[in-house]
Amino acid sequence: MKKKLHIALTTVAILIFSFNVFALTEIHIDHANTDINDKKSLQRGVKLFMNYCSGCHSIQFMRYNRIGKDLFLDDVIVAYEKAKVAMLNNQPLKHDDFMAFSRAFDSEITSLDQAKSFFEKSPKEGIKENLIKATDKVVGKNLIFTNEKVGSLITSAMSVSNANQWFGRNPDLSLVSRSKGVDWVYSYLRGFYKDDSRVFGVNNHVLKNASMPDVLWQLKQNKSSKEFDQDIRDITNFLDYVSEPAKLVRFDLGIKVLGFLFVLFIFAYLLKKEYWKDVKYGKWRAKD
């Protein structure tokens, strides 16, 4: 009995201490309001990350071609399908349509007749492979700033030794949104303020004495508050995707599974009622 009482009192003391610590820190965390299914936000987020963050931070559990497949391939396919509809209806083709056909047929297309000729002799599997290759080229052109290949893991341009010497550490951000939470990441990136006592001249409301400089200061200076917040939200959304790329599929599959179970529940309930009619009004029991 004494042992149980001692454990209970210890637990209460720990909870009170934790509450007081959190109360003293007074860290305000803003709601990120991100949407993992917003592909446009994820596309903007990866571009911002590669331009402003990848020099110091890696996301070494992610590959460039996986980003291309998840975030950009659908747009390439949609552009091709749109061009195909215009071609089959003998509508005049625009520049974007010719670009879409050139990607799909892996050859320069400059006329409607040429597009029809390639379409008739190109197998569907070949077109699919060409669209994937085209997506890899888009990723290579817009997201890779070093000599890395499109199938490479995304590592930092800064060496570990230099990072340790200059900043004390160089954390990988592959799982930061899972360990800290998207709201924390969003608030941290927005939380820099001027502090002349620090070596980089800035400090952070969320993480005191952070060794990271405010790399997004130019965005903050050149954009409105609303636009800057959206940029931070896009980066946070991208890091949320990086932490669990399968979430894109999991969410979609989860909705379908729940819908199936709901329909199954209706049929199971109706079947249960039919069975229990025999139990309630069977030959061995008279009806009321």
DOFIKE-158726 format. One line per 3 residues: their letters; for each residue x negated, y, z negated of N, C-alpha, C. Coordinates in nm, 2 decimals, decimal comma. Example, Ala and Ser with C-alpha at 12.3 -4.5 7.8 and 13.67 -1.06 7.14 Angstrom:
BEGIN
AS	-1,32:-0,57:-0,78:-1,23:-0,45:-0,78:-1,32:-0,33:-0,78; -1,28:-0,22:-0,71:-1,37:-0,11:-0,71:-1,29:0,00:-0,79 .
***
This chain:
BEGIN
MKK	-0,08:-0,12:0,00:0,00:0,00:0,00:-0,09:0,13:0,00; -0,19:0,13:-0,09:-0,28:0,24:-0,10:-0,36:0,26:0,04; -0,39:0,15:0,10:-0,46:0,15:0,23:-0,38:0,22:0,34 .
KLH	-0,25:0,18:0,34:-0,16:0,23:0,44:-0,14:0,38:0,41; -0,12:0,42:0,28:-0,11:0,56:0,25:-0,23:0,64:0,29; -0,35:0,59:0,27:-0,47:0,65:0,31:-0,48:0,68:0,46 .
IAL	-0,44:0,58:0,53:-0,44:0,59:0,68:-0,34:0,70:0,73; -0,23:0,70:0,66:-0,12:0,80:0,70:-0,17:0,94:0,67; -0,23:0,96:0,55:-0,28:1,09:0,51:-0,39:1,13:0,61 .
TTV	-0,48:1,04:0,64:-0,59:1,07:0,73:-0,54:1,12:0,87; -0,44:1,04:0,92:-0,38:1,08:1,05:-0,32:1,22:1,05; -0,24:1,25:0,94:-0,18:1,38:0,92:-0,29:1,49:0,92 .
AIL	-0,40:1,46:0,85:-0,51:1,56:0,84:-0,57:1,59:0,97; -0,59:1,48:1,05:-0,65:1,50:1,19:-0,56:1,58:1,28; -0,43:1,55:1,27:-0,33:1,62:1,35:-0,33:1,77:1,31 .
IFS	-0,33:1,80:1,18:-0,33:1,94:1,14:-0,46:2,01:1,18; -0,57:1,94:1,17:-0,70:2,00:1,21:-0,70:2,03:1,36; -0,65:1,93:1,44:-0,64:1,95:1,59:-0,55:2,07:1,62 .
FNV	-0,44:2,08:1,55:-0,35:2,19:1,58:-0,41:2,32:1,55; -0,49:2,33:1,44:-0,55:2,45:1,41:-0,66:2,49:1,50; -0,74:2,39:1,55:-0,84:2,41:1,65:-0,78:2,47:1,78 .
FAL	-0,68:2,41:1,83:-0,61:2,45:1,95:-0,55:2,59:1,93; -0,50:2,62:1,81:-0,44:2,75:1,79:-0,55:2,86:1,79; -0,66:2,82:1,73:-0,77:2,92:1,73:-0,83:2,95:1,86 .
TEI	-0,83:2,86:1,95:-0,89:2,88:2,08:-0,81:2,97:2,17; -0,68:2,97:2,15:-0,58:3,06:2,22:-0,61:3,06:2,38; -0,63:2,94:2,43:-0,65:2,93:2,58:-0,51:2,92:2,64 .
HID	-0,49:3,02:2,74:-0,37:3,02:2,81:-0,38:2,95:2,94; -0,30:2,85:2,96:-0,31:2,77:3,09:-0,19:2,80:3,17; -0,21:2,84:3,29:-0,10:2,87:3,39:-0,06:2,75:3,46 .
HAN	0,07:2,75:3,50:0,12:2,64:3,58:0,08:2,65:3,73; 0,01:2,55:3,78:-0,04:2,56:3,92:0,07:2,55:4,02; 0,18:2,48:4,00:0,29:2,47:4,09:0,24:2,42:4,23 .
TDI	0,15:2,31:4,23:0,10:2,26:4,35:0,20:2,15:4,41; 0,18:2,12:4,53:0,26:2,02:4,60:0,17:1,93:4,68; 0,15:1,81:4,64:0,06:1,72:4,71:0,11:1,68:4,85 .
NDK	0,24:1,70:4,88:0,29:1,67:5,01:0,29:1,79:5,11; 0,24:1,91:5,06:0,23:2,02:5,15:0,10:2,01:5,22; 0,10:1,96:5,35:-0,02:1,93:5,43:-0,09:2,07:5,46 .
KSL	-0,01:2,17:5,49:-0,07:2,30:5,53:-0,16:2,35:5,41; -0,10:2,34:5,29:-0,18:2,38:5,17:-0,31:2,30:5,16; -0,30:2,17:5,18:-0,42:2,08:5,17:-0,52:2,12:5,27 .
QRG	-0,47:2,15:5,40:-0,56:2,19:5,50:-0,64:2,32:5,47; -0,56:2,41:5,42:-0,63:2,54:5,37:-0,72:2,51:5,26; -0,68:2,42:5,17:-0,76:2,39:5,05:-0,90:2,33:5,08 .
VKL	-0,90:2,24:5,18:-1,02:2,17:5,21:-1,12:2,27:5,28; -1,06:2,36:5,37:-1,15:2,46:5,43:-1,21:2,56:5,33; -1,13:2,60:5,23:-1,18:2,69:5,13:-1,29:2,61:5,04 .
FMN	-1,26:2,49:5,01:-1,35:2,41:4,93:-1,49:2,40:5,00; -1,48:2,36:5,13:-1,61:2,34:5,21:-1,68:2,47:5,22; -1,61:2,58:5,23:-1,68:2,71:5,25:-1,74:2,77:5,12 .
YCS	-1,66:2,75:5,01:-1,70:2,82:4,89:-1,75:2,73:4,77; -1,72:2,60:4,78:-1,75:2,51:4,67:-1,86:2,40:4,70; -1,86:2,36:4,83:-1,94:2,24:4,86:-2,09:2,26:4,85 .
GCH	-2,13:2,39:4,85:-2,27:2,42:4,83:-2,33:2,37:4,70; -2,25:2,37:4,60:-2,29:2,33:4,46:-2,22:2,20:4,41; -2,10:2,18:4,46:-2,03:2,06:4,41:-2,00:1,96:4,52 .
SIQ	-2,01:1,83:4,47:-1,98:1,72:4,56:-1,84:1,66:4,53; -1,79:1,59:4,63:-1,67:1,50:4,60:-1,71:1,37:4,66; -1,80:1,30:4,59:-1,87:1,19:4,65:-1,79:1,06:4,66 .
FMR	-1,66:1,06:4,62:-1,58:0,95:4,64:-1,49:0,96:4,76; -1,51:1,07:4,83:-1,43:1,10:4,95:-1,52:1,11:5,08; -1,46:1,07:5,19:-1,53:1,07:5,32:-1,46:1,17:5,41 .
YNR	-1,54:1,23:5,50:-1,49:1,33:5,59:-1,38:1,27:5,68; -1,40:1,15:5,73:-1,30:1,09:5,82:-1,17:1,06:5,75; -1,18:1,03:5,62:-1,05:1,00:5,54:-0,97:1,13:5,53 .
IGK	-1,04:1,24:5,51:-0,97:1,37:5,51:-0,90:1,40:5,64; -0,98:1,37:5,75:-0,92:1,39:5,89:-0,80:1,30:5,91; -0,80:1,18:5,87:-0,69:1,09:5,88:-0,57:1,13:5,80 .
DLF	-0,59:1,17:5,68:-0,48:1,21:5,59:-0,42:1,35:5,62; -0,51:1,44:5,65:-0,46:1,58:5,66:-0,45:1,64:5,80; -0,52:1,58:5,90:-0,52:1,65:6,03:-0,47:1,56:6,14 .
LDD	-0,47:1,43:6,13:-0,44:1,34:6,23:-0,29:1,36:6,28; -0,20:1,38:6,18:-0,06:1,40:6,21:-0,04:1,52:6,31; -0,11:1,63:6,28:-0,10:1,75:6,37:-0,15:1,72:6,51 .
VIV	-0,25:1,64:6,52:-0,30:1,60:6,66:-0,20:1,51:6,73; -0,14:1,42:6,66:-0,04:1,33:6,72:0,08:1,41:6,76; 0,13:1,50:6,67:0,25:1,59:6,70:0,22:1,67:6,82 .
AYE	0,10:1,73:6,84:0,07:1,81:6,95:0,08:1,73:7,08; 0,03:1,60:7,07:0,03:1,51:7,19:0,17:1,48:7,22; 0,26:1,44:7,12:0,40:1,41:7,15:0,47:1,52:7,21 .
KAK	0,45:1,64:7,16:0,51:1,76:7,22:0,47:1,78:7,37; 0,34:1,76:7,40:0,30:1,78:7,53:0,35:1,67:7,62; 0,37:1,55:7,57:0,42:1,43:7,65:0,57:1,46:7,68 .
VAM	0,65:1,51:7,59:0,79:1,55:7,62:0,79:1,65:7,73; 0,71:1,75:7,72:0,71:1,86:7,83:0,67:1,80:7,96; 0,57:1,71:7,96:0,53:1,64:8,09:0,64:1,56:8,15 .
LNN	0,71:1,47:8,07:0,81:1,38:8,12:0,93:1,46:8,17; 0,95:1,58:8,11:1,06:1,67:8,16:1,02:1,76:8,27; 0,90:1,74:8,32:0,85:1,83:8,43:0,85:1,98:8,39 .
QPL	0,83:2,01:8,26:0,82:2,15:8,22:0,68:2,20:8,24; 0,66:2,33:8,26:0,53:2,38:8,27:0,45:2,36:8,14; 0,32:2,32:8,16:0,24:2,29:8,04:0,16:2,41:8,00 .
KHD	0,15:2,43:7,87:0,07:2,54:7,82:-0,07:2,49:7,79; -0,16:2,59:7,75:-0,30:2,56:7,72:-0,31:2,45:7,61; -0,22:2,47:7,50:-0,23:2,37:7,39:-0,19:2,23:7,44 .
DFM	-0,10:2,22:7,54:-0,06:2,09:7,59:-0,17:2,03:7,67; -0,25:2,10:7,75:-0,36:2,05:7,82:-0,47:2,00:7,72; -0,49:2,08:7,61:-0,58:2,04:7,51:-0,54:1,91:7,44 .
AFS	-0,41:1,89:7,42:-0,36:1,77:7,35:-0,38:1,65:7,44; -0,36:1,67:7,57:-0,38:1,56:7,67:-0,53:1,53:7,68; -0,61:1,63:7,68:-0,75:1,60:7,69:-0,80:1,52:7,57 .
RAF	-0,75:1,55:7,45:-0,78:1,47:7,34:-0,73:1,33:7,35; -0,61:1,31:7,39:-0,55:1,18:7,40:-0,61:1,09:7,51; -0,65:1,15:7,62:-0,71:1,07:7,73:-0,86:1,07:7,73 .
DSE	-0,92:1,15:7,64:-1,07:1,16:7,63:-1,13:1,20:7,76; -1,06:1,29:7,82:-1,10:1,35:7,95:-1,04:1,48:7,97; -1,11:1,57:8,04:-1,05:1,71:8,06:-0,93:1,70:8,16 .
ITS	-0,82:1,75:8,11:-0,69:1,75:8,18:-0,66:1,90:8,22; -0,64:1,93:8,34:-0,62:2,07:8,39:-0,49:2,09:8,47; -0,41:1,98:8,50:-0,29:1,99:8,58:-0,19:1,89:8,53 .
LDQ	-0,06:1,91:8,57:0,05:1,82:8,53:0,03:1,69:8,60; -0,01:1,69:8,73:-0,02:1,56:8,80:-0,13:1,48:8,74; -0,24:1,55:8,70:-0,35:1,47:8,64:-0,31:1,41:8,51 .
AKS	-0,23:1,49:8,43:-0,18:1,43:8,30:-0,09:1,31:8,32; 0,00:1,32:8,43:0,09:1,20:8,46:0,00:1,08:8,50; -0,10:1,10:8,58:-0,18:0,99:8,63:-0,25:0,92:8,51 .
FFE	-0,31:1,00:8,42:-0,38:0,94:8,30:-0,28:0,87:8,21; -0,16:0,93:8,20:-0,06:0,87:8,11:-0,01:0,74:8,16; 0,00:0,72:8,29:0,05:0,60:8,35:-0,05:0,48:8,33 .
KSP	-0,18:0,52:8,34:-0,28:0,41:8,33:-0,35:0,39:8,20; -0,31:0,48:8,10:-0,38:0,47:7,97:-0,29:0,39:7,87; -0,35:0,28:7,81:-0,27:0,20:7,72:-0,25:0,28:7,59 .
KEG	-0,14:0,24:7,52:-0,10:0,31:7,39:-0,21:0,30:7,29; -0,27:0,18:7,28:-0,38:0,17:7,18:-0,50:0,25:7,21; -0,53:0,27:7,34:-0,64:0,35:7,38:-0,61:0,50:7,34 .
IKE	-0,49:0,54:7,36:-0,45:0,68:7,33:-0,46:0,70:7,18; -0,42:0,60:7,10:-0,42:0,62:6,95:-0,57:0,63:6,91; -0,66:0,55:6,97:-0,80:0,55:6,93:-0,86:0,69:6,97 .
NLI	-0,82:0,74:7,08:-0,87:0,87:7,13:-0,83:0,98:7,04; -0,70:0,97:6,99:-0,65:1,08:6,90:-0,73:1,07:6,77; -0,76:0,96:6,72:-0,84:0,94:6,60:-0,98:1,00:6,62 .
KAT	-1,04:0,97:6,73:-1,17:1,03:6,76:-1,17:1,18:6,77; -1,06:1,23:6,83:-1,04:1,37:6,85:-1,03:1,44:6,71; -0,96:1,37:6,62:-0,95:1,42:6,48:-1,08:1,43:6,41 .
DKV	-1,16:1,33:6,43:-1,30:1,32:6,38:-1,38:1,44:6,43; -1,36:1,47:6,56:-1,44:1,58:6,62:-1,40:1,71:6,56; -1,27:1,73:6,53:-1,21:1,85:6,47:-1,27:1,87:6,33 .
VGK	-1,28:1,76:6,26:-1,33:1,76:6,12:-1,48:1,79:6,13; -1,55:1,73:6,22:-1,69:1,75:6,23:-1,73:1,90:6,27; -1,64:1,96:6,35:-1,66:2,10:6,39:-1,63:2,20:6,28 .
NLI	-1,52:2,17:6,21:-1,47:2,27:6,11:-1,51:2,25:5,97; -1,55:2,13:5,93:-1,58:2,10:5,79:-1,72:2,06:5,76; -1,79:2,01:5,85:-1,93:1,96:5,83:-2,03:2,07:5,87 .
FTN	-2,10:2,12:5,77:-2,20:2,23:5,80:-2,34:2,18:5,79; -2,36:2,05:5,77:-2,50:1,99:5,77:-2,51:1,89:5,88; -2,61:1,80:5,87:-2,63:1,70:5,97:-2,56:1,57:5,93 .
EKV	-2,47:1,57:5,84:-2,40:1,45:5,80:-2,31:1,40:5,90; -2,28:1,27:5,90:-2,19:1,21:6,00:-2,04:1,22:5,94; -1,95:1,20:6,03:-1,81:1,21:5,99:-1,76:1,10:5,90 .
GSL	-1,84:0,99:5,90:-1,81:0,88:5,81:-1,88:0,89:5,67; -1,96:1,00:5,65:-2,04:1,01:5,53:-1,95:1,05:5,41; -2,01:1,02:5,29:-1,95:1,07:5,17:-1,98:1,22:5,16 .
ITS	-1,90:1,29:5,10:-1,91:1,44:5,09:-2,00:1,47:4,96; -2,12:1,50:4,99:-2,22:1,53:4,88:-2,25:1,68:4,88; -2,31:1,72:4,77:-2,34:1,86:4,76:-2,47:1,90:4,84 .
AMS	-2,47:2,02:4,89:-2,59:2,06:4,96:-2,71:2,09:4,86; -2,68:2,11:4,74:-2,78:2,14:4,64:-2,83:2,01:4,57; -2,96:2,00:4,56:-3,01:1,88:4,50:-2,98:1,88:4,35 .
VSN	-2,98:1,76:4,29:-2,95:1,74:4,15:-3,05:1,81:4,06; -3,18:1,80:4,10:-3,29:1,86:4,02:-3,27:2,01:4,02; -3,24:2,07:4,13:-3,23:2,22:4,14:-3,10:2,26:4,06 .
ANQ	-3,00:2,18:4,07:-2,87:2,21:4,00:-2,90:2,21:3,84; -2,97:2,11:3,80:-3,00:2,10:3,66:-3,09:2,22:3,61; -3,18:2,26:3,69:-3,27:2,37:3,66:-3,20:2,50:3,66 .
WFG	-3,11:2,53:3,75:-3,05:2,66:3,77:-2,92:2,67:3,68; -2,84:2,56:3,68:-2,71:2,57:3,61:-2,69:2,48:3,49; -2,79:2,39:3,47:-2,77:2,29:3,36:-2,71:2,16:3,41 .
RNP	-2,63:2,17:3,51:-2,56:2,05:3,56:-2,50:2,08:3,70; -2,46:1,98:3,77:-2,40:2,00:3,90:-2,29:1,89:3,91; -2,17:1,92:3,85:-2,07:1,81:3,83:-2,00:1,78:3,97 .
DLS	-1,98:1,65:3,98:-1,90:1,61:4,10:-1,75:1,63:4,06; -1,67:1,68:4,16:-1,53:1,72:4,14:-1,43:1,62:4,19; -1,48:1,50:4,22:-1,38:1,40:4,27:-1,27:1,37:4,18 .
LVS	-1,29:1,37:4,05:-1,19:1,33:3,95:-1,15:1,44:3,86; -1,19:1,57:3,89:-1,17:1,67:3,79:-1,02:1,70:3,76; -0,94:1,69:3,87:-0,80:1,72:3,84:-0,73:1,61:3,76 .
RSK	-0,79:1,49:3,76:-0,73:1,38:3,68:-0,78:1,39:3,54; -0,90:1,43:3,52:-0,96:1,44:3,38:-0,91:1,57:3,31; -0,90:1,68:3,38:-0,86:1,81:3,32:-0,72:1,85:3,35 .
GVD	-0,66:1,80:3,46:-0,53:1,84:3,50:-0,53:1,96:3,60; -0,43:1,96:3,69:-0,43:2,06:3,79:-0,41:2,20:3,73; -0,33:2,21:3,63:-0,31:2,34:3,56:-0,44:2,40:3,51 .
WVY	-0,52:2,31:3,45:-0,65:2,36:3,40:-0,74:2,41:3,51; -0,75:2,33:3,62:-0,83:2,37:3,73:-0,79:2,50:3,79; -0,66:2,52:3,80:-0,60:2,64:3,86:-0,63:2,76:3,77 .
SYL	-0,61:2,74:3,64:-0,63:2,85:3,54:-0,78:2,88:3,53; -0,87:2,78:3,54:-1,01:2,80:3,53:-1,06:2,89:3,65; -1,02:2,85:3,77:-1,06:2,92:3,89:-1,01:3,07:3,89 .
RGF	-0,90:3,09:3,83:-0,84:3,23:3,82:-0,90:3,30:3,69; -0,97:3,23:3,61:-1,00:3,29:3,47:-1,13:3,37:3,46; -1,20:3,40:3,57:-1,33:3,47:3,56:-1,31:3,62:3,53 .
YKD	-1,39:3,67:3,45:-1,38:3,81:3,42:-1,53:3,87:3,40; -1,54:4,00:3,41:-1,67:4,06:3,40:-1,73:4,05:3,26; -1,86:4,01:3,25:-1,92:4,00:3,12:-2,07:4,02:3,14 .
DSR	-2,12:4,14:3,12:-2,26:4,17:3,15:-2,36:4,10:3,06; -2,31:4,04:2,95:-2,41:3,96:2,87:-2,44:3,83:2,93; -2,37:3,78:3,03:-2,40:3,65:3,09:-2,49:3,67:3,21 .
VFG	-2,56:3,56:3,24:-2,67:3,57:3,34:-2,61:3,60:3,48; -2,49:3,56:3,51:-2,42:3,59:3,64:-2,33:3,71:3,63; -2,32:3,77:3,51:-2,23:3,88:3,50:-2,09:3,85:3,48 .
VNN	-2,05:3,73:3,46:-1,91:3,69:3,45:-1,90:3,58:3,34; -1,78:3,58:3,28:-1,74:3,47:3,19:-1,61:3,42:3,23; -1,56:3,32:3,15:-1,43:3,26:3,19:-1,34:3,24:3,07 .
HVL	-1,21:3,28:3,09:-1,12:3,27:2,98:-1,09:3,13:2,94; -1,09:3,04:3,03:-1,06:2,90:3,00:-1,18:2,82:2,95; -1,29:2,84:3,00:-1,42:2,77:2,96:-1,52:2,88:2,93 .
KNA	-1,53:2,91:2,80:-1,63:3,01:2,75:-1,77:2,97:2,79; -1,85:3,07:2,83:-1,99:3,06:2,86:-2,01:2,96:2,97; -1,92:2,95:3,07:-1,94:2,86:3,18:-2,06:2,90:3,26 .
SMP	-2,14:2,80:3,31:-2,26:2,83:3,38:-2,23:2,86:3,53; -2,11:2,84:3,57:-2,07:2,87:3,71:-2,05:3,01:3,74; -2,11:3,07:3,85:-2,07:3,21:3,89:-1,94:3,21:3,95 .
DVL	-1,88:3,33:3,96:-1,75:3,35:4,02:-1,77:3,35:4,18; -1,77:3,24:4,24:-1,80:3,23:4,38:-1,68:3,28:4,46; -1,57:3,29:4,41:-1,45:3,34:4,48:-1,43:3,49:4,47 .
WQL	-1,53:3,56:4,42:-1,51:3,71:4,39:-1,47:3,78:4,52; -1,53:3,74:4,63:-1,50:3,81:4,75:-1,35:3,80:4,80; -1,30:3,68:4,78:-1,16:3,66:4,81:-1,07:3,74:4,72 .
KQN	-1,11:3,75:4,59:-1,03:3,83:4,49:-1,04:3,98:4,53; -1,15:4,02:4,58:-1,17:4,16:4,61:-1,10:4,20:4,74; -1,09:4,11:4,84:-1,04:4,14:4,97:-0,90:4,11:4,99 .
KSS	-0,84:4,04:4,90:-0,70:3,99:4,92:-0,61:4,05:4,80; -0,48:4,04:4,83:-0,39:4,08:4,73:-0,38:3,97:4,62; -0,33:4,01:4,50:-0,32:3,91:4,39:-0,24:3,79:4,43 .
KEF	-0,13:3,81:4,51:-0,05:3,69:4,55:-0,13:3,60:4,65; -0,20:3,66:4,74:-0,28:3,59:4,84:-0,39:3,51:4,77; -0,46:3,58:4,68:-0,57:3,51:4,60:-0,52:3,39:4,52 .
DQD	-0,40:3,41:4,46:-0,34:3,30:4,38:-0,31:3,18:4,47; -0,26:3,21:4,59:-0,23:3,11:4,68:-0,36:3,03:4,73; -0,47:3,10:4,75:-0,59:3,04:4,78:-0,64:2,94:4,67 .
IRD	-0,63:2,99:4,54:-0,66:2,91:4,43:-0,57:2,79:4,42; -0,45:2,81:4,45:-0,35:2,70:4,44:-0,38:2,60:4,55; -0,43:2,64:4,67:-0,46:2,55:4,78:-0,58:2,47:4,74 .
ITN	-0,68:2,53:4,68:-0,80:2,46:4,64:-0,77:2,35:4,53; -0,69:2,39:4,44:-0,64:2,30:4,33:-0,56:2,19:4,39; -0,48:2,22:4,48:-0,40:2,11:4,55:-0,49:2,01:4,62 .
FLD	-0,59:2,06:4,69:-0,68:1,97:4,76:-0,76:1,89:4,66; -0,80:1,94:4,55:-0,87:1,86:4,45:-0,78:1,76:4,38; -0,65:1,79:4,37:-0,55:1,69:4,33:-0,54:1,58:4,42 .
YVS	-0,54:1,61:4,55:-0,54:1,50:4,66:-0,67:1,42:4,65; -0,79:1,49:4,64:-0,91:1,41:4,63:-0,92:1,31:4,52; -0,86:1,35:4,40:-0,87:1,27:4,29:-0,79:1,14:4,31 .
EPA	-0,69:1,14:4,39:-0,61:1,02:4,42:-0,55:1,03:4,56; -0,62:1,00:4,67:-0,57:1,01:4,80:-0,45:0,93:4,83; -0,44:0,81:4,76:-0,33:0,72:4,78:-0,20:0,78:4,73 .
KLV	-0,21:0,89:4,65:-0,09:0,96:4,60:0,01:1,00:4,71; -0,05:1,04:4,83:0,03:1,07:4,95:0,12:0,96:4,99; 0,07:0,84:4,99:0,14:0,72:5,02:0,23:0,67:4,91 .
RFD	0,18:0,68:4,79:0,24:0,63:4,67:0,38:0,71:4,64; 0,37:0,84:4,66:0,49:0,92:4,64:0,60:0,88:4,74; 0,56:0,87:4,87:0,65:0,84:4,97:0,71:0,70:4,95 .
LGI	0,62:0,60:4,92:0,67:0,47:4,90:0,76:0,46:4,77; 0,72:0,53:4,67:0,80:0,53:4,55:0,94:0,57:4,57; 0,96:0,68:4,65:1,10:0,72:4,68:1,18:0,61:4,75 .
KVL	1,11:0,55:4,85:1,18:0,44:4,93:1,22:0,32:4,84; 1,12:0,29:4,75:1,15:0,18:4,65:1,26:0,21:4,56; 1,27:0,33:4,50:1,38:0,37:4,42:1,51:0,37:4,49 .
GFL	1,51:0,42:4,62:1,63:0,41:4,70:1,68:0,27:4,72; 1,58:0,18:4,75:1,62:0,04:4,77:1,68:-0,02:4,64; 1,61:0,01:4,52:1,66:-0,05:4,40:1,80:0,01:4,36 .
FVL	1,83:0,13:4,40:1,96:0,19:4,37:2,07:0,12:4,45; 2,04:0,09:4,58:2,14:0,02:4,67:2,15:-0,12:4,61; 2,04:-0,18:4,58:2,04:-0,32:4,52:2,13:-0,32:4,39 .
FIF	2,11:-0,22:4,31:2,19:-0,21:4,19:2,34:-0,22:4,22; 2,38:-0,14:4,32:2,53:-0,14:4,35:2,58:-0,28:4,39; 2,50:-0,35:4,47:2,55:-0,48:4,51:2,54:-0,58:4,40 .
AYL	2,43:-0,56:4,31:2,42:-0,65:4,19:2,54:-0,63:4,10; 2,58:-0,50:4,08:2,69:-0,47:3,99:2,82:-0,53:4,04; 2,84:-0,51:4,17:2,97:-0,57:4,23:2,97:-0,72:4,22 .
LKK	2,85:-0,78:4,24:2,84:-0,93:4,23:2,87:-0,97:4,09; 2,82:-0,90:3,99:2,84:-0,93:3,85:2,99:-0,92:3,82; 3,06:-0,82:3,87:3,20:-0,81:3,84:3,27:-0,93:3,90 .
EYW	3,23:-0,97:4,02:3,30:-1,08:4,08:3,28:-1,21:4,00; 3,16:-1,23:3,95:3,13:-1,35:3,87:3,21:-1,35:3,74; 3,22:-1,24:3,68:3,28:-1,23:3,55:3,44:-1,23:3,56 .
KDV	3,49:-1,22:3,68:3,63:-1,24:3,69:3,66:-1,39:3,66; 3,58:-1,48:3,71:3,60:-1,62:3,68:3,58:-1,65:3,53; 3,49:-1,58:3,47:3,47:-1,60:3,32:3,59:-1,55:3,24 .
KYG	3,64:-1,43:3,28:3,75:-1,37:3,20:3,88:-1,43:3,23; 3,90:-1,46:3,36:4,03:-1,51:3,40:4,02:-1,65:3,46; 3,94:-1,73:3,41:3,92:-1,87:3,46:4,04:-1,96:3,43 .
KWR	4,04:-2,08:3,48:4,16:-2,17:3,46:4,17:-2,20:3,31; 4,06:-2,19:3,24:4,07:-2,23:3,10:4,12:-2,12:3,01; 4,14:-2,00:3,07:4,20:-1,89:2,99:4,31:-1,82:3,07 .
AKD	4,42:-1,80:3,01:4,53:-1,74:3,08:4,52:-1,59:3,08; 4,57:-1,53:3,19:4,57:-1,39:3,21:4,66:-1,32:3,11; 4,62:-1,20:3,07:4,70:-1,13:2,97:4,83:-1,08:3,03 .
***
